[in-house]
Amino acid sequence: MKLFYGEIEGNQVTINDEEQQHIVKVLRMKNGEDIHVTDGKGNVASGKLIIEGKKAGLEVSEIKRNAPDFNPKLHIAIAPTKNIDRIEFFVEKAVEMGISEISIIITEKTERKNINIDKIRKQAIAASKQSLRFHFPVINDMLKLTDFLKNIVAEHTFVAHCHENLERIDLNTIPSMEQITFLIGPEGDFSEKEIQFLSESHIKAVSLGNQRLRTETAGVFVAAWNYFKMIKG
């Protein structure tokens, strides 16, 4: 399946401008090729490619609406790594495994204070197309941990940290729920002060095993854990 991103309004389909350039200038596709266009909201249009000069369009033969989304829905709030490549790796792999939402959070020990969110969103779209997802994940603007916590549901939220002297539950004891949020800290982990604050906010801490995982590895691990629950049903 050759899947591209665009807008689907009624029976009208408009391929994204950057996607059109990619089709014409990079892929050098030809008139009449079979392609599919999704709006990332669960709708996908199929038909024949139409190329007119530098423009690419779709002769629609079918539109399928409201494709089933992933369940359970996973939201990971993760601190950015000093090496931006690592967080980009996490985003790509987590999207491939069906994550629903990603938030980039600033904690006490976060070294990187700025991140190109637009670039992250484009990478999420690319990973969605690569894995044939018709529902694209939400990529939120970067914000402080304290601000992030204002809009969460505590009983559906968990924090993964490495402080062995503090209470943590086993990951596999978490009950099934339709939506779940995980907090993952930076290099150096969350501070004890932050963990205490999270505990006072009724957010339970979980252990991801005996090994100490890098920030991006912990994120991929949680995404894989949730993905396994999806396919297991």
Backbone hydrogen bonds, N-H to C=O, Kabsch-Sander energy under -0.5 kcal/mol:
donor,donor_aa,acceptor,acceptor_aa,energy
3,L,1,M,-0.9
4,F,36,H,-2.4
6,G,38,T,-2.1
7,E,14,T,-2.9
9,E,7,E,-0.5
9,E,12,Q,-2.6
10,G,8,I,-0.6
12,Q,9,E,-2.5
14,T,7,E,-2.5
16,N,5,Y,-2.3
20,Q,16,N,-2.4
21,Q,17,D,-2.0
22,H,18,E,-2.0
23,I,19,E,-2.6
24,V,20,Q,-2.5
25,K,21,Q,-3.0
26,V,21,Q,-0.8
26,V,22,H,-0.9
27,L,22,H,-3.2
29,M,23,I,-2.2
32,G,49,L,-3.0
33,E,30,K,-1.6
35,I,47,G,-2.3
36,H,2,K,-2.5
37,V,45,A,-2.7
38,T,4,F,-2.8
39,D,43,N,-1.4
42,G,134,F,-2.9
44,V,64,K,-2.7
45,A,37,V,-3.3
46,S,62,E,-3.1
47,G,35,I,-1.7
48,K,59,E,-1.8
49,L,33,E,-2.7
50,I,57,G,-2.5
52,E,50,I,-0.5
52,E,55,K,-2.3
55,K,52,E,-2.0
57,G,50,I,-3.2
59,E,48,K,-3.1
60,V,58,L,-1.0
61,S,46,S,-3.1
62,E,46,S,-1.7
64,K,44,V,-3.0
67,A,42,G,-3.4
73,K,178,E,-3.3
75,H,180,I,-2.6
76,I,101,E,-2.1
77,A,75,H,-0.5
77,A,182,F,-3.2
78,I,76,I,-0.6
78,I,103,S,-2.8
79,A,184,I,-1.9
84,I,82,K,-0.8
86,R,83,N,-1.6
87,I,83,N,-0.7
88,E,84,I,-2.0
89,F,85,D,-2.0
90,F,86,R,-2.0
91,V,87,I,-2.3
92,E,88,E,-2.3
93,K,89,F,-2.3
94,A,90,F,-3.0
95,V,91,V,-2.3
96,E,92,E,-1.9
97,M,93,K,-1.3
98,G,95,V,-1.9
99,I,94,A,-2.2
100,S,74,L,-2.0
101,E,74,L,-1.7
102,I,138,V,-2.7
103,S,76,I,-2.4
105,I,78,I,-1.8
105,I,103,S,-0.6
106,I,143,L,-1.9
107,T,105,I,-0.5
110,T,107,T,-1.1
113,K,111,E,-0.7
117,I,115,I,-1.4
120,I,116,N,-1.8
121,R,117,I,-2.6
122,K,118,D,-2.0
123,Q,119,K,-2.2
124,A,120,I,-2.1
125,I,121,R,-2.0
126,A,122,K,-2.5
127,A,123,Q,-2.5
128,S,124,A,-2.0
129,K,125,I,-2.5
130,Q,126,A,-2.4
131,S,127,A,-1.9
132,L,129,K,-1.3
133,R,128,S,-3.2
136,F,40,G,-2.3
136,F,134,F,-0.5
138,V,100,S,-2.5
140,N,102,I,-2.6
140,N,138,V,-0.6
143,L,104,I,-1.9
145,L,106,I,-2.4
148,F,144,K,-2.5
149,L,145,L,-2.2
150,K,147,D,-1.1
151,N,148,F,-1.5
152,I,149,L,-0.9
154,A,152,I,-0.7
156,H,153,V,-1.8
157,T,154,A,-1.7
158,F,181,T,-2.5
159,V,204,K,-2.3
160,A,183,L,-2.5
161,H,159,V,-0.6
161,H,206,V,-1.0
164,E,162,C,-1.3
166,L,163,H,-1.6
169,I,205,A,-2.9
171,L,207,S,-0.9
173,T,170,D,-1.9
174,I,171,L,-1.5
180,I,73,K,-2.2
181,T,156,H,-2.9
182,F,75,H,-2.5
183,L,158,F,-2.5
184,I,77,A,-2.7
185,G,160,A,-0.7
189,D,186,P,-2.7
195,I,191,S,-2.4
196,Q,192,E,-2.4
197,F,193,K,-2.1
198,L,194,E,-2.6
199,S,195,I,-2.4
200,E,196,Q,-2.4
201,S,197,F,-1.1
202,H,199,S,-1.8
203,I,198,L,-2.4
204,K,157,T,-0.8
204,K,202,H,-0.6
206,V,159,V,-2.7
207,S,169,I,-2.5
213,L,211,Q,-0.7
218,A,214,R,-2.8
219,G,215,T,-1.9
220,V,216,E,-2.2
221,F,217,T,-2.7
222,V,218,A,-2.3
223,A,219,G,-2.1
224,A,220,V,-2.6
225,W,221,F,-2.4
226,N,222,V,-2.3
227,Y,223,A,-2.3
228,F,224,A,-2.4
229,K,225,W,-1.4
230,M,226,N,-1.8
231,I,227,Y,-2.4
232,K,228,F,-1.9
233,G,229,K,-1.3
